[in-house]
Amino acid sequence: MTRMRPYIGVMHQQMLNSVAKLISFRVSFVLLMMVEVTAICTAYLPVNFLFHHVEQLGPWNREQFMFFVFWNQCMFCCHNGLIAPNFWNLSTEIRTGALDFRLLRPLGSVFDVMTAINRPASLILLPVSVGLLIYYGIQINLSVTAWIMLPFTFCLAFLVMCLTELNIAFLSFWTKGGDSANFVRMQCQQVQRWPDFMYPARSRMMFTTVLPVLLSGSFGVGFLFDTSRIDLVGYMLVAVVVFCFLASFVWRLAIRRYESASS
Amino acid sequence: MLSNELKKWTKTISMALSRTMTYKLDFFLTLTLPPLVFVLVSYAIWAQIFDRHHLQSVGGFTRDEMLRYQCWTFIATLLARSHRSWNLSEDIRFGRITAFLLYPFSVWSAYTAEFIAFQVVQLFIVALTLSVMIGSGLVPAVSIDTLLAGVCVCLAVGFLWFTFEFVFGSIAFWIDESWILRLVFFFLTTTLSGGFIPIELFPQWLQVALQYTPFPLLTSIPVHIFMGTQRDTLLLILTQVIVWISVMALCAQCVWHRGLRQYTAAGM
């Protein structure tokens, strides 16, 4: 707990700074809200249009699919508010050499890099996505166990998503322009928007093992639909452990390779 | 005078070409990978929708037609809406356009030359991709007339996209986060231009509403031209594109001049 205290203090202060910034720049705030509203609409509409023409997609009906859509939407909301700005910031700092200052701070560098910027505006619409998730959960008669397990499964799935993307973001140390790793990351989110059964076997295998972007959406929701499938949670736990080790290994490798642009 | 101007253009285009091609991995990951992933996801999902439920057709599209539609979407996207104007907003924010303002070559011309260089590279990528697609049977070979018509419309739409990007980039005169507007427009385009779901599958009221917007021009119409299923004449489509380009160019000019009036460069 003593070791954790400075980290919690830093996070608290950063959150306060972000809120102060949010209140100060109202145009940015409105624009960010606009992005979130558009993201929700553009996630909902294509699936809605599809279900005008088909009764079911794979084993899921419209309500089940919408539950999946808003599960992902909640995840993207948290991701955009807490993690995503840091990925973009990392590539900029590598390019400009500003990363040096982070490496010199008396804090875990990965922690500092990944919590430097928050965007609370993106979190303001989280209740809308959560509300719709609960609405569709009620529509599909989600079991009591599933409701109880939902927060834990969500956190686990979110952790899998963040760790996978963290490893991809570290690619910025190897790509010269900087932002391309973020584009790879964004493409992974496109893959994640659809359930695993919509992909051919080989792609499914790849996106659940090598680059497990399908775990956080499909496995998380799959477990809530059928709580006897505890193996799905097991896969996510394994992914968290493996990608934690991988991230620490890649980070050490990347730092050894890093040539500061400012020095 | 004219040869002098031409020399500036060719020099800027060749510089932009070499800049674009210097970091090939970045170029691939940033500009070619997104539409590629998009089409792979779309292709896989549509194949699954048809195969799992043994559907004969969805919204008038058979399985083969839908899969071909997704492949042509990739080609249209590469040519029509791949260009990005990050540089412009960054140049404005960091005060780098000051140098441009002193050069005997306008900012608009410099960025247009850069866009032309980008399109040249994209044309090569499209030629290569199309040969692979036709060779592997993903799309059937099309007549030269159809191909030329499709490429012409895509290039014209590409210029329309460039004017949109220029307007969004110029917003950086007022706000730091001009990328937000670009992102919103990108979200809307991906959904409403008929990229993943053809416009024919949208509700009737939305199909009618979209006719009065540039969205169908950005994906659906070029794809239908390639597929030979476009009902409007080429002349009508090109007229529509030109009208939208004129509107957006006017907007770009207006935004640029207003922005320039309040521009104070960093470091001045």
Interface residues (C-beta under 8 A of the other chain):
Chain A: V27 S28 L31 L32 M34 V35 T38 A39 C41 T42 L45 P46 F49 L50 H52 H53 V54 E55 Q56 L57 G58 T175 K176 G177 G178 D179 S180 A181 F183 V184 M186 Q187 Q190 V191 R193 W194 F197 M198 Y199 P200 S203
Chain B: Y23 L25 D26 F28 L29 T30 L33 P34 V37 F38 L40 V41 A44 I45 A47 Q48 I49 R52 H53 L55 V58 G59 W86 W174 I175 D176 E177 I180 L181 L183 V184 F187 L188 T190 T191 F196 I197 L201 F202 P203
